[in-house]
Amino acid sequence: MTNTQIDLATRMTVEFQRLSGFHELIGSGDLDDTAVATLLGTDTATLQQLRSEMRAVVVDGAKQLLAQPNVRVAIENLPRDYSIAVVGDSQSAGHQSWAEMLSEMLSQIRPDVQLLNVAKSGDTTMDLVRRLGLALGERRPELYIVFIGGNDFCRTAPQPGPTFISDEQTRSNLQRIADIVAARGGRLAWVPPAPVRDEVVAGFPVFQAMGITYTSADSATKTELFRERPEQLVDLWTTFTPRRLPELLSQDGLHLSPAGHRAAAERIILEVLGDVGDVGERGSSATAYDGKAKRRLRCPCGELLVAPGDEALIVLAREHLAAQHPGMGAEYTREQILFMAY
């Protein structure tokens, strides 16, 4: 079957439905492809074809990310036998998501690090409050990366009703999620929703058939609730700028594209895992660092640069300036770059 013959609804169902996330389906993680295809309303050949394509996207994304020295270093420096939980909705549950790319990278260079993906498509912050404990059971990961909020600002269409979760309820749910993580002794990092392409979402056939819609204005309102929180935040709005949205969002205007997942993975790895590696025990393949070295620099454009030390950071900063801000490289001396670094 060719790609053009596989309808959008089937493609999205296969990509975003992770049966292991349905804890009421006992043994769902052990089903064979024929059974899974039946549950997803497709045939075995289509399921296997789509999964193969998505797997290729994940492997390629992991390869591109690991080719970046700062990304590789951040992963290599994770503490030994570290454990990470990925929590959220379809942005993380998808079979070609940033979480799958991270899992692939860990399997290649840090197989001792455990990644537990309990994200579930369709989840709101309210759903997380209800099921997070059930999803984790007795497991107590050290880090919780919570990418959530997209379904909180969903509305019915074509006549928009209220958002599925009110702002007051979202704010309350975020506190309750933080309390759950704290009670389990974990560290929490939020990834709030990214902007969307309103006109693309409004015209997307699957959303029209479902009678739902999403807007960037609503996403921005929900993101502000995350910005109020004291925990670590990976704010994708600085990367998902209007100019880059066609590249970073998929054809539905809401979900991340493969390029968007790579961009999200890079931000999460550098900002969240990079900090873990700084304060924790070094991984077995980690690079030894001078504790006084400058290793991070936040460019005014929003991009975080991470390198092994002073000289490498200067080189990386100048490469970034040349690629993203032509003509500005000569304006910054070595001392100025290190003054802005930390």
Phi, psi and omega in degrees: 000133181276164180300324182291340180273348178269116185289161184300318183298318179295316181299316181291322179298314181294321182291316193260345181269111178255099188299333179295344178279349179267090188290344176284345177267085184300128179081010183297333180287349182254006182290145176279173186299324181296316179293318179297315179301319179297316180295328181270001176076031179223190179251164186298318182297318179295317178302312183293323178296312182295318179295324178295317178297318181291323177298321179296322177297317180297312182297318179294319178298317178297320180298315180295320181292316181291343177286348177269116185305322182292326177292313180300316181298317181300321179285318180299330185273003177297147177300153179299140176057032179290155180230135185231135172250131172258124186233140178157212186244209186294338178297336178249337183281340184301150184284357172230034184278171175302325180294322177293321177296317178297318178300319179296318179295318178298319181296332182277317188238348176218065183294347178283342181276129182264128174246120180249111181261107179248020177294149182221125180302138179091350184293143169252177175297328177296319178298321180297318178302320185284326192241357186300315179298319179296318182296325184270333181060230181276354182287139181230081179300155180276333181229135177241116175259111187250103179256098190213167174119340183298321180278344175297325183261012174293144176230159173287157181218162006280343175266101187301129173263195177292159175299151183304322177237127180293160179298320179297320180289321176300314179302315179296319181295321179299319178295319181292323176296315178300322179294321179297314180297316180297320180295334178270001178076022183259165173263142186243134172230126179268144167232098181286170183296151176272168173294164179236170175260098189307313185291328178288315178302314183298330182261004184283124187302320182295317178294322177298318180294326180279346180071038181228162177207164180220148176226154178293327179298318178291323177297319180297320179297315179294321181298325178300328179293325176291323181294341176286341188284151179277345184285170180297143184227131171255101187268104185287350182296334179285340177261319183274068180280160180308321181296327185264352184302319179301330179278322191267347178248151183282185185292348177270354177078001182240306183282153179291144172278173174307319177294324178293320177294322177296318180296318179294317179300317180299313180299313183295317181295312184290319187272325183262302181293327178299321178291324177300314180297330180293321187259348184260182177291137182291143176292166186297332181256016186289155175275137177284132182240152168281123185299341181268356183290148174273126185234351183229146176212127178262112177292147177304339178286350178109344183283135178265126178256132181229134181214165184295337183185188187306303187295319179295324179292321177298315178298315181296319180297318180290325176295319178296316179299318181295322184278319187256337183224066184306137178092350183264345185304321183288346183282343185247123175277170177304315183294323179293320179296315181291331178295325180278344183277169179210000000 
